[in-house]
């Protein structure tokens, strides 16, 4: 019975703090909610503009448009809630919970932005160097590696901001990465050789290539 009673007391204390906050900060809360609602509308407009730009004939404009269009509604809502909590001086428990959710949402939204920019740049470069699409399998592996790397980094950033000691996790990932690299070094060797040909362009269609007298 003691744990349940303690939980009920904590819940009652939080409810009391929230009630007092709503009573004494109603004007500030109303202004913050209105501003946050306007911000959500603006950000959603940016998302729609990004979706339109993603169909633009200019390739870099399309890449930027896809990055803008990757903005998620949950990120907009959490950002608005964070602004309300900070501006309206929400109770510590409420503000801490919203801050935790905001760190999570902002980090993964940033990962989505970077993913669209990086993959867009890779696809653009690959299209210029390999219009026939013969390296599509290599590009698929690159996309997978970029996705895994970005979201693993995002998870580590979230845990670090929450006060978790990520040193052991980073070390474990490093050791695991080395082990995977050694086990699949043949695959990665071929992959990076293909990327070298794709991006450095040591030879092009129409060039004469000589190798050991051939």
Backbone torsions as a table, in degrees:
resi	resn	phi	psi	omega
1	UNK	NA	-28.4	-175.2
2	UNK	-64.1	-46.8	178.4
3	UNK	-59.1	-40.7	179.5
4	UNK	-64.7	-42.3	178.6
5	UNK	-63.6	-39.9	178.8
6	UNK	-64.2	-42.6	178.6
7	UNK	-63.7	-42.0	179.1
8	UNK	-62.9	-39.0	179.0
9	UNK	-66.2	-42.4	178.7
10	UNK	-64.4	-41.8	178.9
11	UNK	-63.6	-40.3	178.5
12	UNK	-65.7	-37.5	178.9
13	UNK	-66.1	-42.1	178.4
14	UNK	-64.0	-43.2	179.5
15	UNK	-62.5	-39.7	178.1
16	UNK	-63.9	-42.5	179.2
17	UNK	-64.2	-41.5	-180.0
18	UNK	-65.6	-41.4	179.1
19	UNK	-62.7	-44.2	177.6
20	UNK	-64.4	-39.2	178.9
21	UNK	-62.7	-43.7	179.0
22	UNK	-65.6	-34.0	-177.7
23	UNK	-72.6	-41.1	-172.5
24	UNK	-96.8	-6.1	-177.5
25	UNK	-129.7	29.8	-173.9
26	UNK	-61.7	-42.4	-179.0
27	UNK	-65.6	-46.7	179.3
28	UNK	-62.3	-39.8	179.4
29	UNK	-64.9	-42.2	-179.4
30	UNK	-62.1	-44.9	178.3
31	UNK	-62.6	-42.0	179.7
32	UNK	-64.6	-40.7	179.4
33	UNK	-65.1	-42.5	179.2
34	UNK	-63.1	-45.1	179.3
35	UNK	-64.5	-40.4	-179.7
36	UNK	-66.9	-38.7	177.0
37	UNK	-63.2	-41.2	176.8
38	UNK	-62.9	-39.4	179.1
39	UNK	-63.7	-41.4	178.5
40	UNK	-62.0	-42.1	178.9
41	UNK	-61.8	-44.3	179.7
42	UNK	-63.0	-46.0	-179.4
43	UNK	-65.0	-36.3	177.4
44	UNK	-67.5	-35.2	174.5
45	UNK	-63.6	-39.8	175.9
46	UNK	-61.7	-40.0	178.0
47	UNK	-62.0	-44.0	179.6
48	UNK	-66.2	-38.9	176.2
49	UNK	-62.6	-41.0	177.9
50	UNK	-61.0	-41.3	178.5
51	UNK	-63.3	-36.4	177.2
52	UNK	-69.6	-41.5	179.4
53	UNK	-66.4	-27.4	-178.4
54	UNK	-63.6	-18.5	177.8
55	UNK	-96.9	8.3	-177.9
56	UNK	-69.2	148.6	-179.5
57	UNK	-69.2	-30.7	175.9
58	UNK	-70.9	125.1	-171.1
59	UNK	-68.7	-40.5	178.9
60	UNK	-67.0	-36.4	175.0
61	UNK	-62.1	-39.0	177.3
62	UNK	-64.8	-38.8	178.7
63	UNK	-64.2	-47.2	178.0
64	UNK	-62.0	-38.7	178.0
65	UNK	-62.9	-40.4	177.9
66	UNK	-66.4	-36.4	177.0
67	UNK	-64.1	-44.7	177.9
68	UNK	-64.2	-38.9	-178.5
69	UNK	-71.3	-13.3	179.4
70	UNK	-79.2	-3.0	178.9
71	UNK	-64.6	127.8	-175.6
72	UNK	-96.2	149.5	-179.9
73	UNK	-64.4	-35.0	-179.8
74	UNK	-64.4	-32.3	177.0
75	UNK	-68.0	-41.3	179.0
76	UNK	-61.3	-44.8	-178.2
77	UNK	-65.6	-42.9	-179.9
78	UNK	-67.2	-38.7	176.0
79	UNK	-61.0	-42.4	177.5
80	UNK	-62.9	-42.9	179.0
81	UNK	-63.3	-38.6	178.7
82	UNK	-64.5	-40.6	178.5
83	UNK	-64.8	-41.4	178.0
84	UNK	-62.8	-45.1	-177.9
85	UNK	-63.0	-40.2	-177.9
86	UNK	-74.9	-49.2	-175.5
87	UNK	-67.6	-38.2	-176.0
88	UNK	-91.2	8.0	176.6
89	UNK	54.1	59.6	179.3
90	UNK	-65.8	157.1	176.5
91	UNK	-55.9	153.7	-172.6
92	UNK	-57.4	-43.4	-179.0
93	UNK	-63.3	-44.1	-180.0
94	UNK	-66.0	-45.3	-178.7
95	UNK	-64.6	-38.4	178.2
96	UNK	-64.0	-41.6	178.7
97	UNK	-64.5	-45.2	179.9
98	UNK	-65.0	-38.7	178.8
99	UNK	-62.9	-40.8	177.5
100	UNK	-59.9	-47.0	180.0
101	UNK	-65.4	-37.8	-179.2
102	UNK	-65.3	-43.0	178.4
103	UNK	-59.8	-43.9	179.5
104	UNK	-61.9	-49.0	-176.5
105	UNK	-66.7	-44.4	-177.6
106	UNK	-64.8	-39.3	-179.0
107	UNK	-65.3	-45.7	-178.1
108	UNK	-74.8	-28.4	173.3
109	UNK	-66.9	-39.8	174.9
110	UNK	-60.8	-39.4	177.4
111	UNK	-63.3	-37.6	177.7
112	UNK	-65.6	-42.4	176.7
113	UNK	-57.5	-51.9	-177.6
114	UNK	-62.8	-38.1	179.8
115	UNK	-60.6	-45.7	-179.3
116	UNK	-64.5	-40.2	-179.7
117	UNK	-67.7	-46.7	-177.3
118	UNK	-66.7	-49.0	-178.7
119	UNK	-66.5	-34.6	176.7
120	UNK	-64.2	-42.2	178.9
121	UNK	-65.9	-40.9	179.1
122	UNK	-64.4	-45.5	179.6
123	UNK	-63.0	-38.8	179.4
124	UNK	-63.8	-47.3	-179.5
125	UNK	-64.7	-40.1	180.0
126	UNK	-66.1	-38.3	178.5
127	UNK	-65.2	-35.2	178.4
128	UNK	-71.5	-39.9	-175.1
129	UNK	-87.1	-24.9	-174.2
130	UNK	-138.7	69.6	-177.0
131	UNK	-63.1	-21.8	-179.7
132	UNK	-76.0	-15.5	179.1
133	UNK	75.0	23.6	-177.7
134	UNK	-71.1	-15.3	179.5
135	UNK	-103.6	28.0	-176.0
136	UNK	-64.0	-34.6	179.6
137	UNK	-66.7	-40.4	176.9
138	UNK	-64.3	-40.1	179.7
139	UNK	-66.3	-35.3	176.5
140	UNK	-62.4	-39.9	177.6
141	UNK	-67.7	-37.8	177.2
142	UNK	-61.9	-44.3	179.3
143	UNK	-60.5	-42.5	178.7
144	UNK	-62.1	-45.8	-179.0
145	UNK	-63.8	-41.3	179.0
146	UNK	-62.8	-44.7	179.3
147	UNK	-60.9	-48.3	-178.3
148	UNK	-62.4	-46.8	-177.1
149	UNK	-62.0	-46.0	-177.0
150	UNK	-64.3	-43.6	-175.3
151	UNK	-78.4	-26.7	172.2
152	UNK	-67.5	-43.8	177.2
153	UNK	-62.0	-41.3	179.1
154	UNK	-61.6	-41.9	179.2
155	UNK	-63.9	-40.9	178.7
156	UNK	-64.5	-41.5	179.1
157	UNK	-62.0	-43.0	178.8
158	UNK	-61.5	-47.6	-179.7
159	UNK	-62.8	-39.8	179.2
160	UNK	-64.1	-39.6	179.1
161	UNK	-70.3	-21.2	178.1
162	UNK	-88.0	2.9	177.6
163	UNK	89.3	8.1	178.9
164	UNK	-79.2	137.4	176.5
165	UNK	-77.0	106.8	-174.6
166	UNK	-96.9	6.4	-178.1
167	UNK	-59.3	-47.1	179.1
168	UNK	-63.9	-38.4	179.4
169	UNK	-64.8	-44.7	179.1
170	UNK	-63.1	-43.0	178.3
171	UNK	-61.9	-42.3	178.6
172	UNK	-63.2	-41.0	177.9
173	UNK	-65.2	-37.1	178.3
174	UNK	-63.9	-45.8	178.8
175	UNK	-64.4	-42.7	178.8
176	UNK	-63.2	-39.5	178.2
177	UNK	-63.6	-40.0	177.5
178	UNK	-63.8	-42.8	-179.8
179	UNK	-63.1	-43.5	179.2
180	UNK	-65.3	-40.4	179.7
181	UNK	-62.3	-41.0	178.7
182	UNK	-68.5	-38.6	-178.2
183	UNK	-70.1	-32.4	-176.2
184	UNK	-116.7	34.1	-175.3
185	UNK	-66.0	-29.5	177.4
186	UNK	-64.1	-44.4	179.2
187	UNK	-63.6	-46.1	-178.4
188	UNK	-68.5	-32.4	176.7
189	UNK	-62.2	-46.0	177.6
190	UNK	-64.4	-39.1	-179.3
191	UNK	-62.9	-48.3	-177.8
192	UNK	-71.2	-28.3	173.2
193	UNK	-65.1	-41.7	176.9
194	UNK	-63.8	-41.0	178.6
195	UNK	-64.9	-37.6	178.3
196	UNK	-61.5	-43.5	177.5
197	UNK	-65.9	-37.9	-175.8
198	UNK	-69.0	-44.5	-172.8
199	UNK	-96.6	-38.3	-178.6
200	UNK	-81.3	-23.5	179.4
201	UNK	52.0	59.3	178.7
202	UNK	-66.1	-23.6	173.6
203	UNK	-148.3	156.1	-177.4
204	UNK	-131.0	172.0	178.1
205	UNK	-60.9	129.3	-177.8
206	UNK	100.8	-16.3	177.8
207	UNK	-75.6	155.6	173.9
208	UNK	-100.9	124.7	-178.0
209	UNK	-111.8	126.6	178.4
210	UNK	-114.0	134.5	179.3
211	UNK	-141.3	114.7	-179.3
212	UNK	49.6	47.9	176.3
213	UNK	82.7	-5.1	-180.0
214	UNK	-92.7	NA	NA
